[in-house]
Amino acid sequence: MTDPKSPDENQGYTSDPKDIDPTIRAARHYVGELNNALMKMGDSISASNSDLQQQTHAMEAAIAGIRLSSEKIYNTLETARGKMRQLFVALGMEYEEYFEMNGMDRAVAMAKRKMHDSEFEHDLREAREERKKKRARGSKPED
């Protein structure tokens, strides 16, 4: 059968606010306030997401610009290294490959080269001393 209540009463609302219990009236008020707060939070989150998206696009564009600048600088550096290599050759100087290396790799290569040169000089020094000893023995007056 049909429900004798009005459509408002079916949904839980009464048409006359005077007939509402004060507790229900207070609860409705607080629910309305809570709903308003949630809507404001939703608006704030939407605005924040929009701002974040704009900032993300701006940062991506800035990073792309930095990458492009970095590539241009690297190409200029490579050109300068090529010219430097030609200048070394033109002046009869030895161009070391470690000149083109990055910091730590260059330091390691230079240290290895220095150790190699030091060992080579040490061997030369020993050979020189050996020759001096032989000459000293050979030129010693006989008694």
MODELLER restraints for C-alpha pairs under 7 A, 6 or more apart:
rsr = mdl.restraints
at = mdl.atoms
rsr.add(forms.Gaussian(group=physical.xy_distance, feature=features.Distance(at['CA:8:A'], at['CA:14:A']), mean=5.93, stdev=0.5))
rsr.add(forms.Gaussian(group=physical.xy_distance, feature=features.Distance(at['CA:8:A'], at['CA:15:A']), mean=6.75, stdev=0.5))
rsr.add(forms.Gaussian(group=physical.xy_distance, feature=features.Distance(at['CA:85:A'], at['CA:95:A']), mean=6.16, stdev=0.5))
rsr.add(forms.Gaussian(group=physical.xy_distance, feature=features.Distance(at['CA:88:A'], at['CA:94:A']), mean=6.39, stdev=0.5))
rsr.add(forms.Gaussian(group=physical.xy_distance, feature=features.Distance(at['CA:88:A'], at['CA:95:A']), mean=5.98, stdev=0.5))
rsr.add(forms.Gaussian(group=physical.xy_distance, feature=features.Distance(at['CA:98:A'], at['CA:106:A']), mean=5.23, stdev=0.5))
rsr.add(forms.Gaussian(group=physical.xy_distance, feature=features.Distance(at['CA:98:A'], at['CA:109:A']), mean=6.28, stdev=0.5))
rsr.add(forms.Gaussian(group=physical.xy_distance, feature=features.Distance(at['CA:99:A'], at['CA:106:A']), mean=6.98, stdev=0.5))
